[in-house]
Amino acid sequence: CIRDRLRSGLAHGQSDQFSAERLHGSLVEIIDDQLMAAHQIDRTSDPDAAATAMGSELARFVDDPAARVSLPGTRELDRILAEIERL
């Protein structure tokens, strides 16, 4: 399960700004993949449709650089992954 792998990576990896940015980038890639698979939406070419499909929480997560700071906490990660699964 992706959730378990990400948690394990957090537990055994460093919790610095670089790793938080990498994790954020990976989650955004997963969001983009899910948008395409479930809704046939490319976030880059149709940002309005993507924002509508994602909802305000995921759209904010994708666009807000401050979202990266809170990622190392498993509660925040679980919340974002639950939103991705709802796509």
Rosetta constraint file for C-alpha pairs under 8 A:
AtomPair CA 1 CA 5 HARMONIC 6.50 0.50
AtomPair CA 2 CA 6 HARMONIC 6.13 0.50
AtomPair CA 3 CA 7 HARMONIC 6.18 0.50
AtomPair CA 3 CA 78 HARMONIC 7.36 0.50
AtomPair CA 3 CA 81 HARMONIC 7.10 0.50
AtomPair CA 4 CA 8 HARMONIC 6.05 0.50
AtomPair CA 5 CA 9 HARMONIC 6.11 0.50
AtomPair CA 6 CA 10 HARMONIC 6.22 0.50
AtomPair CA 7 CA 11 HARMONIC 6.13 0.50
AtomPair CA 7 CA 74 HARMONIC 6.66 0.50
AtomPair CA 8 CA 12 HARMONIC 6.12 0.50
AtomPair CA 9 CA 13 HARMONIC 5.43 0.50
AtomPair CA 10 CA 14 HARMONIC 7.10 0.50
AtomPair CA 10 CA 15 HARMONIC 7.00 0.50
AtomPair CA 10 CA 72 HARMONIC 6.54 0.50
AtomPair CA 13 CA 19 HARMONIC 7.94 0.50
AtomPair CA 14 CA 19 HARMONIC 6.66 0.50
AtomPair CA 15 CA 19 HARMONIC 6.18 0.50
AtomPair CA 15 CA 20 HARMONIC 6.85 0.50
AtomPair CA 15 CA 72 HARMONIC 6.35 0.50
AtomPair CA 16 CA 20 HARMONIC 6.29 0.50
AtomPair CA 17 CA 21 HARMONIC 6.16 0.50
AtomPair CA 17 CA 69 HARMONIC 7.24 0.50
AtomPair CA 18 CA 22 HARMONIC 6.24 0.50
AtomPair CA 19 CA 23 HARMONIC 6.08 0.50
AtomPair CA 20 CA 24 HARMONIC 6.08 0.50
AtomPair CA 20 CA 68 HARMONIC 5.66 0.50
AtomPair CA 20 CA 69 HARMONIC 6.65 0.50
AtomPair CA 20 CA 71 HARMONIC 6.26 0.50
AtomPair CA 20 CA 72 HARMONIC 6.43 0.50
AtomPair CA 21 CA 25 HARMONIC 6.08 0.50
AtomPair CA 21 CA 68 HARMONIC 5.92 0.50
AtomPair CA 22 CA 26 HARMONIC 6.17 0.50
AtomPair CA 23 CA 27 HARMONIC 6.19 0.50
AtomPair CA 23 CA 68 HARMONIC 7.99 0.50
AtomPair CA 23 CA 71 HARMONIC 7.67 0.50
AtomPair CA 24 CA 28 HARMONIC 6.16 0.50
AtomPair CA 24 CA 68 HARMONIC 5.83 0.50
AtomPair CA 24 CA 71 HARMONIC 7.42 0.50
AtomPair CA 25 CA 29 HARMONIC 6.28 0.50
AtomPair CA 26 CA 30 HARMONIC 6.35 0.50
AtomPair CA 27 CA 31 HARMONIC 6.14 0.50
AtomPair CA 28 CA 32 HARMONIC 6.12 0.50
AtomPair CA 28 CA 62 HARMONIC 6.18 0.50
AtomPair CA 29 CA 33 HARMONIC 6.15 0.50
AtomPair CA 30 CA 34 HARMONIC 6.08 0.50
AtomPair CA 30 CA 84 HARMONIC 7.93 0.50
AtomPair CA 31 CA 35 HARMONIC 6.04 0.50
AtomPair CA 31 CA 84 HARMONIC 6.21 0.50
AtomPair CA 32 CA 36 HARMONIC 6.28 0.50
AtomPair CA 32 CA 42 HARMONIC 6.96 0.50
AtomPair CA 32 CA 43 HARMONIC 6.47 0.50
AtomPair CA 33 CA 37 HARMONIC 6.11 0.50
AtomPair CA 34 CA 38 HARMONIC 5.76 0.50
AtomPair CA 34 CA 39 HARMONIC 7.75 0.50
AtomPair CA 34 CA 84 HARMONIC 7.50 0.50
AtomPair CA 34 CA 87 HARMONIC 6.76 0.50
AtomPair CA 35 CA 39 HARMONIC 5.32 0.50
AtomPair CA 35 CA 40 HARMONIC 6.30 0.50
AtomPair CA 35 CA 41 HARMONIC 5.46 0.50
AtomPair CA 35 CA 42 HARMONIC 6.87 0.50
AtomPair CA 35 CA 43 HARMONIC 7.46 0.50
AtomPair CA 35 CA 50 HARMONIC 7.10 0.50
AtomPair CA 35 CA 53 HARMONIC 7.62 0.50
AtomPair CA 35 CA 54 HARMONIC 7.85 0.50
AtomPair CA 35 CA 87 HARMONIC 6.91 0.50
AtomPair CA 36 CA 40 HARMONIC 4.14 0.50
AtomPair CA 36 CA 41 HARMONIC 4.83 0.50
AtomPair CA 36 CA 42 HARMONIC 5.95 0.50
AtomPair CA 38 CA 87 HARMONIC 6.97 0.50
AtomPair CA 39 CA 53 HARMONIC 7.74 0.50
AtomPair CA 41 CA 46 HARMONIC 6.79 0.50
AtomPair CA 41 CA 49 HARMONIC 7.04 0.50
AtomPair CA 41 CA 50 HARMONIC 6.21 0.50
AtomPair CA 42 CA 46 HARMONIC 5.84 0.50
AtomPair CA 42 CA 47 HARMONIC 7.56 0.50
AtomPair CA 42 CA 50 HARMONIC 7.05 0.50
AtomPair CA 43 CA 47 HARMONIC 4.84 0.50
AtomPair CA 43 CA 49 HARMONIC 7.62 0.50
AtomPair CA 43 CA 50 HARMONIC 5.13 0.50
AtomPair CA 43 CA 51 HARMONIC 7.87 0.50
AtomPair CA 46 CA 50 HARMONIC 6.25 0.50
AtomPair CA 47 CA 51 HARMONIC 5.97 0.50
AtomPair CA 48 CA 52 HARMONIC 6.28 0.50
AtomPair CA 49 CA 53 HARMONIC 6.19 0.50
AtomPair CA 50 CA 54 HARMONIC 5.94 0.50
AtomPair CA 51 CA 55 HARMONIC 5.90 0.50
AtomPair CA 51 CA 56 HARMONIC 7.02 0.50
AtomPair CA 51 CA 58 HARMONIC 7.97 0.50
AtomPair CA 51 CA 59 HARMONIC 5.45 0.50
AtomPair CA 52 CA 56 HARMONIC 7.68 0.50
AtomPair CA 53 CA 87 HARMONIC 6.99 0.50
AtomPair CA 54 CA 58 HARMONIC 5.48 0.50
AtomPair CA 54 CA 59 HARMONIC 5.90 0.50
AtomPair CA 54 CA 84 HARMONIC 7.98 0.50
AtomPair CA 54 CA 87 HARMONIC 6.41 0.50
AtomPair CA 55 CA 59 HARMONIC 6.07 0.50
AtomPair CA 56 CA 60 HARMONIC 5.94 0.50
AtomPair CA 57 CA 61 HARMONIC 6.19 0.50
AtomPair CA 57 CA 83 HARMONIC 7.91 0.50
AtomPair CA 58 CA 62 HARMONIC 6.12 0.50
AtomPair CA 58 CA 80 HARMONIC 7.15 0.50
AtomPair CA 58 CA 83 HARMONIC 6.80 0.50
AtomPair CA 58 CA 84 HARMONIC 7.60 0.50
AtomPair CA 59 CA 63 HARMONIC 6.19 0.50
AtomPair CA 60 CA 64 HARMONIC 5.46 0.50
AtomPair CA 60 CA 67 HARMONIC 7.78 0.50
AtomPair CA 61 CA 65 HARMONIC 7.86 0.50
AtomPair CA 61 CA 67 HARMONIC 5.44 0.50
AtomPair CA 62 CA 67 HARMONIC 7.82 0.50
AtomPair CA 64 CA 68 HARMONIC 7.94 0.50
AtomPair CA 65 CA 69 HARMONIC 7.88 0.50
AtomPair CA 66 CA 70 HARMONIC 7.54 0.50
AtomPair CA 67 CA 71 HARMONIC 6.89 0.50
AtomPair CA 70 CA 76 HARMONIC 6.62 0.50
AtomPair CA 71 CA 76 HARMONIC 5.81 0.50
AtomPair CA 71 CA 77 HARMONIC 5.75 0.50
AtomPair CA 72 CA 76 HARMONIC 7.63 0.50
AtomPair CA 72 CA 77 HARMONIC 7.25 0.50
AtomPair CA 73 CA 77 HARMONIC 6.38 0.50
AtomPair CA 74 CA 78 HARMONIC 5.93 0.50
AtomPair CA 75 CA 79 HARMONIC 6.25 0.50
AtomPair CA 76 CA 80 HARMONIC 6.29 0.50
AtomPair CA 77 CA 81 HARMONIC 6.09 0.50
AtomPair CA 78 CA 82 HARMONIC 6.07 0.50
AtomPair CA 79 CA 83 HARMONIC 6.42 0.50
AtomPair CA 80 CA 84 HARMONIC 6.29 0.50
AtomPair CA 81 CA 85 HARMONIC 6.18 0.50
AtomPair CA 82 CA 86 HARMONIC 6.41 0.50
AtomPair CA 83 CA 87 HARMONIC 6.74 0.50
